[in-house]
Amino acid sequence: MTIQYRPRGVCSQLFQIQVEDHIIQDVQVLGGCNGNLQGISRLIEGMKVEDAISKLEGIRCGGRPTSCPDQIAQALKQAL
């Protein structure tokens, strides 16, 4: 399954996430803080969708009510 998600309230413009058997296979991000998002993407590749959601959901960026990791969690919810 490929998830395409347009995040809200963050700098990133698009997430494309490949999930197979509830395991994250690949994460591509357009826009945002390139180095940080590459790191997050590599860390969650191979992780169960549920585990990634529990680790990323609720993270805030400065005074914003969300962040790129939180938005990745929201995107991953589509795979459940």
PDB file with one MODEL, atoms N, CA, C and O in Angstrom:
MODEL        1
ATOM      1  N   MET A   1       0.851  -1.167   0.000  1.00  0.00           N
ATOM      2  CA  MET A   1       0.000   0.000   0.000  1.00  0.00           C
ATOM      3  C   MET A   1       0.901   1.235   0.000  1.00  0.00           C
ATOM      4  O   MET A   1       1.875   1.313   0.748  1.00  0.00           O
ATOM      5  N   THR A   2       0.556   2.182  -0.845  1.00  0.00           N
ATOM      6  CA  THR A   2       1.258   3.461  -0.867  1.00  0.00           C
ATOM      7  C   THR A   2       0.326   4.541  -0.344  1.00  0.00           C
ATOM      8  O   THR A   2      -0.789   4.712  -0.837  1.00  0.00           O
ATOM      9  N   ILE A   3       0.797   5.261   0.655  1.00  0.00           N
ATOM     10  CA  ILE A   3       0.035   6.357   1.238  1.00  0.00           C
ATOM     11  C   ILE A   3       0.609   7.659   0.710  1.00  0.00           C
ATOM     12  O   ILE A   3       1.812   7.895   0.821  1.00  0.00           O
ATOM     13  N   GLN A   4      -0.230   8.501   0.142  1.00  0.00           N
ATOM     14  CA  GLN A   4       0.169   9.859  -0.221  1.00  0.00           C
ATOM     15  C   GLN A   4      -0.630  10.793   0.672  1.00  0.00           C
ATOM     16  O   GLN A   4      -1.859  10.732   0.721  1.00  0.00           O
ATOM     17  N   TYR A   5       0.085  11.654   1.375  1.00  0.00           N
ATOM     18  CA  TYR A   5      -0.556  12.497   2.378  1.00  0.00           C
ATOM     19  C   TYR A   5      -0.011  13.913   2.283  1.00  0.00           C
ATOM     20  O   TYR A   5       1.201  14.125   2.243  1.00  0.00           O
ATOM     21  N   ARG A   6      -0.913  14.870   2.249  1.00  0.00           N
ATOM     22  CA  ARG A   6      -0.536  16.289   2.267  1.00  0.00           C
ATOM     23  C   ARG A   6      -0.650  16.792   3.701  1.00  0.00           C
ATOM     24  O   ARG A   6      -1.754  16.989   4.208  1.00  0.00           O
ATOM     25  N   PRO A   7       0.492  17.000   4.353  1.00  0.00           N
ATOM     26  CA  PRO A   7       0.461  17.427   5.752  1.00  0.00           C
ATOM     27  C   PRO A   7      -0.093  18.832   5.909  1.00  0.00           C
ATOM     28  O   PRO A   7      -0.056  19.641   4.982  1.00  0.00           O
ATOM     29  N   ARG A   8      -0.610  19.104   7.104  1.00  0.00           N
ATOM     30  CA  ARG A   8      -1.189  20.419   7.415  1.00  0.00           C
ATOM     31  C   ARG A   8      -0.423  21.046   8.574  1.00  0.00           C
ATOM     32  O   ARG A   8      -0.054  20.363   9.530  1.00  0.00           O
ATOM     33  N   GLY A   9      -0.188  22.351   8.480  1.00  0.00           N
ATOM     34  CA  GLY A   9       0.414  23.086   9.578  1.00  0.00           C
ATOM     35  C   GLY A   9       1.912  22.941   9.725  1.00  0.00           C
ATOM     36  O   GLY A   9       2.476  23.335  10.746  1.00  0.00           O
ATOM     37  N   VAL A  10       2.578  22.370   8.702  1.00  0.00           N
ATOM     38  CA  VAL A  10       4.029  22.188   8.736  1.00  0.00           C
ATOM     39  C   VAL A  10       4.639  22.621   7.409  1.00  0.00           C
ATOM     40  O   VAL A  10       3.921  22.921   6.456  1.00  0.00           O
ATOM     41  N   CYS A  11       5.963  22.651   7.355  1.00  0.00           N
ATOM     42  CA  CYS A  11       6.674  23.085   6.147  1.00  0.00           C
ATOM     43  C   CYS A  11       6.634  22.050   5.022  1.00  0.00           C
ATOM     44  O   CYS A  11       6.649  22.413   3.846  1.00  0.00           O
ATOM     45  N   SER A  12       6.583  20.777   5.374  1.00  0.00           N
ATOM     46  CA  SER A  12       6.566  19.717   4.360  1.00  0.00           C
ATOM     47  C   SER A  12       5.316  19.830   3.507  1.00  0.00           C
ATOM     48  O   SER A  12       4.267  20.283   3.965  1.00  0.00           O
ATOM     49  N   GLN A  13       5.451  19.409   2.254  1.00  0.00           N
ATOM     50  CA  GLN A  13       4.349  19.536   1.310  1.00  0.00           C
ATOM     51  C   GLN A  13       3.659  18.207   0.989  1.00  0.00           C
ATOM     52  O   GLN A  13       2.462  18.176   0.702  1.00  0.00           O
ATOM     53  N   LEU A  14       4.426  17.107   1.041  1.00  0.00           N
ATOM     54  CA  LEU A  14       3.847  15.817   0.664  1.00  0.00           C
ATOM     55  C   LEU A  14       4.656  14.687   1.289  1.00  0.00           C
ATOM     56  O   LEU A  14       5.886  14.729   1.309  1.00  0.00           O
ATOM     57  N   PHE A  15       3.948  13.668   1.803  1.00  0.00           N
ATOM     58  CA  PHE A  15       4.572  12.442   2.277  1.00  0.00           C
ATOM     59  C   PHE A  15       4.121  11.319   1.356  1.00  0.00           C
ATOM     60  O   PHE A  15       2.947  11.230   0.997  1.00  0.00           O
ATOM     61  N   GLN A  16       5.056  10.469   0.982  1.00  0.00           N
ATOM     62  CA  GLN A  16       4.713   9.238   0.268  1.00  0.00           C
ATOM     63  C   GLN A  16       5.327   8.096   1.073  1.00  0.00           C
ATOM     64  O   GLN A  16       6.547   8.007   1.215  1.00  0.00           O
ATOM     65  N   ILE A  17       4.472   7.233   1.591  1.00  0.00           N
ATOM     66  CA  ILE A  17       4.907   6.182   2.500  1.00  0.00           C
ATOM     67  C   ILE A  17       4.466   4.836   1.953  1.00  0.00           C
ATOM     68  O   ILE A  17       3.293   4.633   1.643  1.00  0.00           O
ATOM     69  N   GLN A  18       5.416   3.919   1.839  1.00  0.00           N
ATOM     70  CA  GLN A  18       5.129   2.572   1.366  1.00  0.00           C
ATOM     71  C   GLN A  18       5.034   1.645   2.576  1.00  0.00           C
ATOM     72  O   GLN A  18       5.971   1.552   3.368  1.00  0.00           O
ATOM     73  N   VAL A  19       3.889   0.956   2.714  1.00  0.00           N
ATOM     74  CA  VAL A  19       3.648   0.044   3.826  1.00  0.00           C
ATOM     75  C   VAL A  19       3.276  -1.318   3.261  1.00  0.00           C
ATOM     76  O   VAL A  19       2.452  -1.427   2.354  1.00  0.00           O
ATOM     77  N   GLU A  20       3.904  -2.364   3.819  1.00  0.00           N
ATOM     78  CA  GLU A  20       3.583  -3.727   3.402  1.00  0.00           C
ATOM     79  C   GLU A  20       3.454  -4.595   4.649  1.00  0.00           C
ATOM     80  O   GLU A  20       4.376  -4.648   5.463  1.00  0.00           O
ATOM     81  N   ASP A  21       2.333  -5.267   4.804  1.00  0.00           N
ATOM     82  CA  ASP A  21       2.070  -6.117   5.973  1.00  0.00           C
ATOM     83  C   ASP A  21       2.283  -5.367   7.285  1.00  0.00           C
ATOM     84  O   ASP A  21       2.867  -5.904   8.227  1.00  0.00           O
ATOM     85  N   HIS A  22       1.808  -4.128   7.341  1.00  0.00           N
ATOM     86  CA  HIS A  22       1.888  -3.260   8.528  1.00  0.00           C
ATOM     87  C   HIS A  22       3.322  -2.884   8.911  1.00  0.00           C
ATOM     88  O   HIS A  22       3.577  -2.472  10.043  1.00  0.00           O
ATOM     89  N   ILE A  23       4.262  -3.028   7.963  1.00  0.00           N
ATOM     90  CA  ILE A  23       5.657  -2.629   8.171  1.00  0.00           C
ATOM     91  C   ILE A  23       5.975  -1.502   7.196  1.00  0.00           C
ATOM     92  O   ILE A  23       5.680  -1.595   6.005  1.00  0.00           O
ATOM     93  N   ILE A  24       6.580  -0.434   7.718  1.00  0.00           N
ATOM     94  CA  ILE A  24       6.945   0.709   6.879  1.00  0.00           C
ATOM     95  C   ILE A  24       8.161   0.322   6.043  1.00  0.00           C
ATOM     96  O   ILE A  24       9.207  -0.039   6.584  1.00  0.00           O
ATOM     97  N   GLN A  25       8.018   0.399   4.733  1.00  0.00           N
ATOM     98  CA  GLN A  25       9.086   0.012   3.817  1.00  0.00           C
ATOM     99  C   GLN A  25       9.914   1.203   3.336  1.00  0.00           C
ATOM    100  O   GLN A  25      11.132   1.100   3.191  1.00  0.00           O
ATOM    101  N   ASP A  26       9.248   2.336   3.089  1.00  0.00           N
ATOM    102  CA  ASP A  26       9.938   3.498   2.527  1.00  0.00           C
ATOM    103  C   ASP A  26       9.146   4.750   2.870  1.00  0.00           C
ATOM    104  O   ASP A  26       7.915   4.734   2.894  1.00  0.00           O
ATOM    105  N   VAL A  27       9.869   5.837   3.135  1.00  0.00           N
ATOM    106  CA  VAL A  27       9.244   7.125   3.428  1.00  0.00           C
ATOM    107  C   VAL A  27       9.953   8.182   2.589  1.00  0.00           C
ATOM    108  O   VAL A  27      11.174   8.320   2.662  1.00  0.00           O
ATOM    109  N   GLN A  28       9.200   8.917   1.806  1.00  0.00           N
ATOM    110  CA  GLN A  28       9.724  10.027   1.013  1.00  0.00           C
ATOM    111  C   GLN A  28       8.970  11.288   1.413  1.00  0.00           C
ATOM    112  O   GLN A  28       7.748  11.274   1.562  1.00  0.00           O
ATOM    113  N   VAL A  29       9.716  12.383   1.586  1.00  0.00           N
ATOM    114  CA  VAL A  29       9.113  13.643   2.014  1.00  0.00           C
ATOM    115  C   VAL A  29       9.526  14.732   1.048  1.00  0.00           C
ATOM    116  O   VAL A  29      10.702  14.863   0.709  1.00  0.00           O
ATOM    117  N   LEU A  30       8.551  15.516   0.604  1.00  0.00           N
ATOM    118  CA  LEU A  30       8.813  16.672  -0.250  1.00  0.00           C
ATOM    119  C   LEU A  30       8.701  17.919   0.607  1.00  0.00           C
ATOM    120  O   LEU A  30       7.663  18.163   1.222  1.00  0.00           O
ATOM    121  N   GLY A  31       9.761  18.705   0.650  1.00  0.00           N
ATOM    122  CA  GLY A  31       9.776  19.926   1.441  1.00  0.00           C
ATOM    123  C   GLY A  31      10.159  19.660   2.880  1.00  0.00           C
ATOM    124  O   GLY A  31      10.424  18.521   3.263  1.00  0.00           O
ATOM    125  N   GLY A  32      10.187  20.719   3.677  1.00  0.00           N
ATOM    126  CA  GLY A  32      10.521  20.583   5.093  1.00  0.00           C
ATOM    127  C   GLY A  32      12.016  20.604   5.337  1.00  0.00           C
ATOM    128  O   GLY A  32      12.796  20.927   4.441  1.00  0.00           O
ATOM    129  N   CYS A  33      12.409  20.264   6.532  1.00  0.00           N
ATOM    130  CA  CYS A  33      13.820  20.240   6.959  1.00  0.00           C
ATOM    131  C   CYS A  33      14.441  18.931   6.483  1.00  0.00           C
ATOM    132  O   CYS A  33      14.297  17.896   7.134  1.00  0.00           O
ATOM    133  N   ASN A  34      15.119  18.979   5.362  1.00  0.00           N
ATOM    134  CA  ASN A  34      15.580  17.784   4.660  1.00  0.00           C
ATOM    135  C   ASN A  34      16.362  16.814   5.545  1.00  0.00           C
ATOM    136  O   ASN A  34      16.036  15.628   5.578  1.00  0.00           O
ATOM    137  N   GLY A  35      17.369  17.278   6.250  1.00  0.00           N
ATOM    138  CA  GLY A  35      18.194  16.387   7.063  1.00  0.00           C
ATOM    139  C   GLY A  35      17.402  15.707   8.161  1.00  0.00           C
ATOM    140  O   GLY A  35      17.510  14.495   8.348  1.00  0.00           O
ATOM    141  N   ASN A  36      16.611  16.473   8.885  1.00  0.00           N
ATOM    142  CA  ASN A  36      15.810  15.902   9.964  1.00  0.00           C
ATOM    143  C   ASN A  36      14.807  14.881   9.438  1.00  0.00           C
ATOM    144  O   ASN A  36      14.621  13.820  10.033  1.00  0.00           O
ATOM    145  N   LEU A  37      14.169  15.204   8.331  1.00  0.00           N
ATOM    146  CA  LEU A  37      13.155  14.294   7.803  1.00  0.00           C
ATOM    147  C   LEU A  37      13.778  13.034   7.208  1.00  0.00           C
ATOM    148  O   LEU A  37      13.170  11.965   7.251  1.00  0.00           O
ATOM    149  N   GLN A  38      14.987  13.151   6.653  1.00  0.00           N
ATOM    150  CA  GLN A  38      15.679  11.938   6.185  1.00  0.00           C
ATOM    151  C   GLN A  38      15.991  11.038   7.369  1.00  0.00           C
ATOM    152  O   GLN A  38      15.843   9.819   7.290  1.00  0.00           O
ATOM    153  N   GLY A  39      16.428  11.649   8.476  1.00  0.00           N
ATOM    154  CA  GLY A  39      16.728  10.874   9.677  1.00  0.00           C
ATOM    155  C   GLY A  39      15.503  10.172  10.227  1.00  0.00           C
ATOM    156  O   GLY A  39      15.550   8.983  10.544  1.00  0.00           O
ATOM    157  N   ILE A  40      14.406  10.907  10.339  1.00  0.00           N
ATOM    158  CA  ILE A  40      13.161  10.312  10.839  1.00  0.00           C
ATOM    159  C   ILE A  40      12.720   9.180   9.915  1.00  0.00           C
ATOM    160  O   ILE A  40      12.323   8.109  10.374  1.00  0.00           O
ATOM    161  N   SER A  41      12.794   9.430   8.613  1.00  0.00           N
ATOM    162  CA  SER A  41      12.380   8.415   7.635  1.00  0.00           C
ATOM    163  C   SER A  41      13.188   7.138   7.796  1.00  0.00           C
ATOM    164  O   SER A  41      12.621   6.046   7.808  1.00  0.00           O
ATOM    165  N   ARG A  42      14.493   7.258   7.918  1.00  0.00           N
ATOM    166  CA  ARG A  42      15.344   6.068   8.058  1.00  0.00           C
ATOM    167  C   ARG A  42      15.081   5.343   9.376  1.00  0.00           C
ATOM    168  O   ARG A  42      15.127   4.114   9.436  1.00  0.00           O
ATOM    169  N   LEU A  43      14.806   6.107  10.423  1.00  0.00           N
ATOM    170  CA  LEU A  43      14.544   5.484  11.724  1.00  0.00           C
ATOM    171  C   LEU A  43      13.255   4.664  11.735  1.00  0.00           C
ATOM    172  O   LEU A  43      13.185   3.630  12.400  1.00  0.00           O
ATOM    173  N   ILE A  44      12.237   5.116  11.007  1.00  0.00           N
ATOM    174  CA  ILE A  44      10.958   4.388  11.061  1.00  0.00           C
ATOM    175  C   ILE A  44      10.827   3.321   9.976  1.00  0.00           C
ATOM    176  O   ILE A  44       9.918   2.493  10.042  1.00  0.00           O
ATOM    177  N   GLU A  45      11.712   3.324   8.982  1.00  0.00           N
ATOM    178  CA  GLU A  45      11.669   2.258   7.974  1.00  0.00           C
ATOM    179  C   GLU A  45      11.970   0.929   8.654  1.00  0.00           C
ATOM    180  O   GLU A  45      12.934   0.817   9.411  1.00  0.00           O
ATOM    181  N   GLY A  46      11.152  -0.068   8.388  1.00  0.00           N
ATOM    182  CA  GLY A  46      11.277  -1.376   9.017  1.00  0.00           C
ATOM    183  C   GLY A  46      10.472  -1.501  10.301  1.00  0.00           C
ATOM    184  O   GLY A  46      10.382  -2.586  10.875  1.00  0.00           O
ATOM    185  N   MET A  47       9.890  -0.403  10.752  1.00  0.00           N
ATOM    186  CA  MET A  47       9.120  -0.382  11.991  1.00  0.00           C
ATOM    187  C   MET A  47       7.653  -0.720  11.702  1.00  0.00           C
ATOM    188  O   MET A  47       7.141  -0.439  10.618  1.00  0.00           O
ATOM    189  N   LYS A  48       6.992  -1.322  12.682  1.00  0.00           N
ATOM    190  CA  LYS A  48       5.554  -1.562  12.560  1.00  0.00           C
ATOM    191  C   LYS A  48       4.835  -0.217  12.551  1.00  0.00           C
ATOM    192  O   LYS A  48       5.234   0.712  13.253  1.00  0.00           O
ATOM    193  N   VAL A  49       3.789  -0.120  11.764  1.00  0.00           N
ATOM    194  CA  VAL A  49       3.007   1.107  11.655  1.00  0.00           C
ATOM    195  C   VAL A  49       2.540   1.572  13.031  1.00  0.00           C
ATOM    196  O   VAL A  49       2.672   2.750  13.365  1.00  0.00           O
ATOM    197  N   GLU A  50       1.999   0.661  13.827  1.00  0.00           N
ATOM    198  CA  GLU A  50       1.469   1.014  15.143  1.00  0.00           C
ATOM    199  C   GLU A  50       2.551   1.585  16.056  1.00  0.00           C
ATOM    200  O   GLU A  50       2.298   2.530  16.803  1.00  0.00           O
ATOM    201  N   ASP A  51       3.756   1.015  15.998  1.00  0.00           N
ATOM    202  CA  ASP A  51       4.862   1.485  16.835  1.00  0.00           C
ATOM    203  C   ASP A  51       5.299   2.893  16.431  1.00  0.00           C
ATOM    204  O   ASP A  51       5.559   3.741  17.284  1.00  0.00           O
ATOM    205  N   ALA A  52       5.376   3.129  15.119  1.00  0.00           N
ATOM    206  CA  ALA A  52       5.767   4.458  14.640  1.00  0.00           C
ATOM    207  C   ALA A  52       4.735   5.502  15.054  1.00  0.00           C
ATOM    208  O   ALA A  52       5.099   6.599  15.477  1.00  0.00           O
ATOM    209  N   ILE A  53       3.463   5.171  14.937  1.00  0.00           N
ATOM    210  CA  ILE A  53       2.405   6.107  15.341  1.00  0.00           C
ATOM    211  C   ILE A  53       2.553   6.450  16.815  1.00  0.00           C
ATOM    212  O   ILE A  53       2.482   7.620  17.190  1.00  0.00           O
ATOM    213  N   SER A  54       2.758   5.440  17.653  1.00  0.00           N
ATOM    214  CA  SER A  54       2.839   5.701  19.090  1.00  0.00           C
ATOM    215  C   SER A  54       4.056   6.559  19.456  1.00  0.00           C
ATOM    216  O   SER A  54       4.004   7.307  20.433  1.00  0.00           O
ATOM    217  N   LYS A  55       5.134   6.466  18.700  1.00  0.00           N
ATOM    218  CA  LYS A  55       6.330   7.262  18.981  1.00  0.00           C
ATOM    219  C   LYS A  55       6.241   8.683  18.434  1.00  0.00           C
ATOM    220  O   LYS A  55       6.799   9.604  19.031  1.00  0.00           O
ATOM    221  N   LEU A  56       5.550   8.880  17.313  1.00  0.00           N
ATOM    222  CA  LEU A  56       5.550  10.172  16.626  1.00  0.00           C
ATOM    223  C   LEU A  56       4.349  11.059  16.927  1.00  0.00           C
ATOM    224  O   LEU A  56       4.452  12.285  16.894  1.00  0.00           O
ATOM    225  N   GLU A  57       3.219  10.443  17.219  1.00  0.00           N
ATOM    226  CA  GLU A  57       1.988  11.210  17.406  1.00  0.00           C
ATOM    227  C   GLU A  57       2.103  12.136  18.623  1.00  0.00           C
ATOM    228  O   GLU A  57       2.573  11.735  19.687  1.00  0.00           O
ATOM    229  N   GLY A  58       1.668  13.364  18.439  1.00  0.00           N
ATOM    230  CA  GLY A  58       1.628  14.324  19.530  1.00  0.00           C
ATOM    231  C   GLY A  58       2.861  15.208  19.653  1.00  0.00           C
ATOM    232  O   GLY A  58       2.882  16.122  20.478  1.00  0.00           O
ATOM    233  N   ILE A  59       3.889  14.953  18.849  1.00  0.00           N
ATOM    234  CA  ILE A  59       5.081  15.810  18.880  1.00  0.00           C
ATOM    235  C   ILE A  59       4.711  17.160  18.277  1.00  0.00           C
ATOM    236  O   ILE A  59       4.066  17.235  17.232  1.00  0.00           O
ATOM    237  N   ARG A  60       5.131  18.223  18.954  1.00  0.00           N
ATOM    238  CA  ARG A  60       4.829  19.584  18.501  1.00  0.00           C
ATOM    239  C   ARG A  60       6.104  20.257  18.016  1.00  0.00           C
ATOM    240  O   ARG A  60       7.206  19.870  18.405  1.00  0.00           O
ATOM    241  N   CYS A  61       5.951  21.254  17.175  1.00  0.00           N
ATOM    242  CA  CYS A  61       7.076  22.028  16.649  1.00  0.00           C
ATOM    243  C   CYS A  61       6.917  23.472  17.106  1.00  0.00           C
ATOM    244  O   CYS A  61       6.052  24.195  16.613  1.00  0.00           O
ATOM    245  N   GLY A  62       7.754  23.885  18.048  1.00  0.00           N
ATOM    246  CA  GLY A  62       7.645  25.236  18.574  1.00  0.00           C
ATOM    247  C   GLY A  62       6.260  25.461  19.152  1.00  0.00           C
ATOM    248  O   GLY A  62       5.777  24.658  19.951  1.00  0.00           O
ATOM    249  N   GLY A  63       5.622  26.547  18.751  1.00  0.00           N
ATOM    250  CA  GLY A  63       4.282  26.857  19.235  1.00  0.00           C
ATOM    251  C   GLY A  63       3.175  26.239  18.407  1.00  0.00           C
ATOM    252  O   GLY A  63       1.996  26.441  18.696  1.00  0.00           O
ATOM    253  N   ARG A  64       3.538  25.490  17.382  1.00  0.00           N
ATOM    254  CA  ARG A  64       2.516  24.858  16.531  1.00  0.00           C
ATOM    255  C   ARG A  64       1.891  23.656  17.240  1.00  0.00           C
ATOM    256  O   ARG A  64       2.543  23.000  18.053  1.00  0.00           O
ATOM    257  N   PRO A  65       0.646  23.375  16.933  1.00  0.00           N
ATOM    258  CA  PRO A  65      -0.008  22.227  17.572  1.00  0.00           C
ATOM    259  C   PRO A  65       0.371  20.886  16.942  1.00  0.00           C
ATOM    260  O   PRO A  65      -0.120  19.842  17.372  1.00  0.00           O
ATOM    261  N   THR A  66       1.240  20.905  15.926  1.00  0.00           N
ATOM    262  CA  THR A  66       1.643  19.685  15.220  1.00  0.00           C
ATOM    263  C   THR A  66       3.102  19.822  14.802  1.00  0.00           C
ATOM    264  O   THR A  66       3.749  20.826  15.098  1.00  0.00           O
ATOM    265  N   SER A  67       3.611  18.813  14.118  1.00  0.00           N
ATOM    266  CA  SER A  67       4.978  18.798  13.608  1.00  0.00           C
ATOM    267  C   SER A  67       5.029  17.814  12.451  1.00  0.00           C
ATOM    268  O   SER A  67       4.052  17.109  12.197  1.00  0.00           O
ATOM    269  N   CYS A  68       6.147  17.756  11.749  1.00  0.00           N
ATOM    270  CA  CYS A  68       6.276  16.758  10.682  1.00  0.00           C
ATOM    271  C   CYS A  68       6.166  15.332  11.229  1.00  0.00           C
ATOM    272  O   CYS A  68       5.475  14.512  10.624  1.00  0.00           O
ATOM    273  N   PRO A  69       6.828  15.003  12.363  1.00  0.00           N
ATOM    274  CA  PRO A  69       6.631  13.646  12.891  1.00  0.00           C
ATOM    275  C   PRO A  69       5.162  13.354  13.228  1.00  0.00           C
ATOM    276  O   PRO A  69       4.671  12.260  12.947  1.00  0.00           O
ATOM    277  N   ASP A  70       4.466  14.312  13.821  1.00  0.00           N
ATOM    278  CA  ASP A  70       3.050  14.130  14.135  1.00  0.00           C
ATOM    279  C   ASP A  70       2.243  13.937  12.855  1.00  0.00           C
ATOM    280  O   ASP A  70       1.329  13.113  12.822  1.00  0.00           O
ATOM    281  N   GLN A  71       2.564  14.675  11.819  1.00  0.00           N
ATOM    282  CA  GLN A  71       1.847  14.537  10.559  1.00  0.00           C
ATOM    283  C   GLN A  71       2.155  13.199   9.888  1.00  0.00           C
ATOM    284  O   GLN A  71       1.285  12.637   9.223  1.00  0.00           O
ATOM    285  N   ILE A  72       3.368  12.680  10.046  1.00  0.00           N
ATOM    286  CA  ILE A  72       3.674  11.336   9.549  1.00  0.00           C
ATOM    287  C   ILE A  72       2.796  10.319  10.271  1.00  0.00           C
ATOM    288  O   ILE A  72       2.278   9.393   9.647  1.00  0.00           O
ATOM    289  N   ALA A  73       2.625  10.485  11.581  1.00  0.00           N
ATOM    290  CA  ALA A  73       1.752   9.592  12.344  1.00  0.00           C
ATOM    291  C   ALA A  73       0.325   9.654  11.802  1.00  0.00           C
ATOM    292  O   ALA A  73      -0.336   8.625  11.671  1.00  0.00           O
ATOM    293  N   GLN A  74      -0.148  10.860  11.488  1.00  0.00           N
ATOM    294  CA  GLN A  74      -1.495  10.997  10.944  1.00  0.00           C
ATOM    295  C   GLN A  74      -1.609  10.290   9.602  1.00  0.00           C
ATOM    296  O   GLN A  74      -2.626   9.657   9.315  1.00  0.00           O
ATOM    297  N   ALA A  75      -0.571  10.394   8.780  1.00  0.00           N
ATOM    298  CA  ALA A  75      -0.566   9.701   7.483  1.00  0.00           C
ATOM    299  C   ALA A  75      -0.590   8.190   7.680  1.00  0.00           C
ATOM    300  O   ALA A  75      -1.315   7.480   6.983  1.00  0.00           O
ATOM    301  N   LEU A  76       0.205   7.697   8.632  1.00  0.00           N
ATOM    302  CA  LEU A  76       0.289   6.261   8.868  1.00  0.00           C
ATOM    303  C   LEU A  76      -1.025   5.666   9.366  1.00  0.00           C
ATOM    304  O   LEU A  76      -1.273   4.475   9.176  1.00  0.00           O
ATOM    305  N   LYS A  77      -1.850   6.462   9.986  1.00  0.00           N
ATOM    306  CA  LYS A  77      -3.146   5.971  10.457  1.00  0.00           C
ATOM    307  C   LYS A  77      -3.991   5.448   9.296  1.00  0.00           C
ATOM    308  O   LYS A  77      -4.889   4.633   9.507  1.00  0.00           O
ATOM    309  N   GLN A  78      -3.716   5.905   8.078  1.00  0.00           N
ATOM    310  CA  GLN A  78      -4.452   5.432   6.914  1.00  0.00           C
ATOM    311  C   GLN A  78      -4.148   3.963   6.626  1.00  0.00           C
ATOM    312  O   GLN A  78      -4.927   3.290   5.951  1.00  0.00           O
ATOM    313  N   ALA A  79      -3.013   3.460   7.136  1.00  0.00           N
ATOM    314  CA  ALA A  79      -2.627   2.059   6.880  1.00  0.00           C
ATOM    315  C   ALA A  79      -3.265   1.093   7.866  1.00  0.00           C
ATOM    316  O   ALA A  79      -3.173  -0.122   7.691  1.00  0.00           O
ATOM    317  N   LEU A  80      -3.907   1.617   8.894  1.00  0.00           N
ATOM    318  CA  LEU A  80      -4.515   0.718   9.902  1.00  0.00           C
ATOM    319  C   LEU A  80      -5.842   0.153   9.448  1.00  0.00           C
ATOM    320  O   LEU A  80      -6.469  -0.612  10.180  1.00  0.00           O
TER     321      LEU A  80
ENDMDL
END
